[in-house]
Amino acid sequence: MTYFNQPPQYSGRFTLVEAEEIEFFCDWQGRTTDLSLTRRNIVTRGVRLNGLLNVEFTIGAVRLRGVELCEPCTILGNALRSEAIDPAAVIKHWVGRGGLRVDVLIDGEILIGDRVKTAI
């Protein structure tokens, strides 16, 4: 597992964020959409990640468990600030929208386009 634009490192835990939340933020800020701006490992579309807290699910061949909401911190606030918005406002915006930390239960390969699937 690698963090976005970082050398390979595997800790058994990584992060997901919703593309829709990034797009909403970029639109709100008048920015060009950049799905990498939150530096989460995986960007999803069409799934509410907060609903996967304490839930086992798969993406591709990988089995995961949502373990913690990825609440914003000062690093994110500073990274996404602009002349029009200060870090505190960035943090406030991302509360409850920052994504999900997951534990890897069964590792494998995740490909672009793989769907998030929960157990029935």
NUPA-714886 format. One record per residue (C-alpha): x, y, z. Coordinates in pm, whole numbers, padded with zeros to 5 digits, always signed. Example, Ala and Ser with C-alpha at 12.3 -4.5 7.8 and 13.67 -1.06 7.14 Angstrom:
# NUPA-714886
+01230-00450+00780
+01367-00106+00714
# end
This chain:
# NUPA-714886
+00000+00000+00000
+00127+00347-00075
+00015+00689+00034
-00065+00923-00251
+00260+01031-00420
+00471+00870-00146
+00715+00578-00149
+00564+00233-00082
+00487+00164+00280
+00241-00080+00428
+00092-00042+00771
-00222-00254+00734
-00434+00061+00756
-00515+00316+00490
-00764+00589+00407
-01052+00647+00169
-01235+00965+00073
-01541+01037-00143
-01482+01202-00481
-01808+01389-00434
-01677+01559-00118
-01358+01670-00291
-01559+01801-00587
-01793+01988-00351
-01497+02148-00172
-01327+02247-00497
-01650+02395-00632
-01707+02586-00306
-01354+02726-00329
-01365+02795-00703
-01072+02556-00753
-01005+02317-01033
-01106+01971-00914
-00807+01774-00790
-00901+01433-00648
-00557+01397-00488
-00581+01708-00272
-00681+01532+00052
-00391+01286+00017
-00612+00988+00099
-00506+00651-00044
-00825+00572-00234
-01092+00799-00379
-01436+00639-00405
-01748+00743-00594
-02110+00662-00520
-02065+00527-00167
-02115+00704+00168
-01803+00609+00358
-01929+00716+00701
-02181+00432+00672
-01895+00183+00653
-01763+00259+01000
-01739-00075+01188
-01844-00260+00871
-01651-00521+00672
-01647-00468+00296
-01440-00540-00012
-01282-00337-00287
-01156-00565-00560
-00979-00858-00396
-00916-00670-00070
-01129-00724+00242
-01145-00421+00471
-01306-00300+00791
-01394+00065+00854
-01232+00154+01188
-01230+00532+01224
-01360+00843+01055
-01079+01043+00900
-01145+01376+01063
-00949+01676+00938
-00637+01803+01108
-00418+02111+01088
-00206+01949+00815
-00513+01926+00590
-00625+02274+00697
-00293+02427+00604
-00262+02229+00282
-00604+02339+00154
-00615+02696+00280
-00628+02983+00036
-00648+03359+00041
-01025+03327+00070
-01033+03060+00342
-00816+03007+00648
-00709+02668+00787
-00976+02671+01061
-01251+02713+00801
-01104+02429+00595
-01103+02202+00899
-01461+02299+00987
-01571+02222+00631
-01416+01872+00632
-01555+01758+00971
-01766+01450+00896
-01652+01454+00531
-01285+01363+00557
-01318+00996+00475
-01261+00666+00649
-00963+00481+00792
-00974+00110+00724
-00788-00198+00839
-00687-00454+00579
-00830-00793+00674
-00731-00978+00356
-00485-00809+00122
-00484-00825-00252
-00508-00598-00553
-00737-00300-00597
-00779-00172-00951
-00924+00155-01076
-01296+00099-01119
-01329-00175-00855
-01653-00137-00662
-01706-00115-00288
-01915-00415-00183
-02058-00485+00160
-02166-00826+00284
-02533-00903+00228
# end
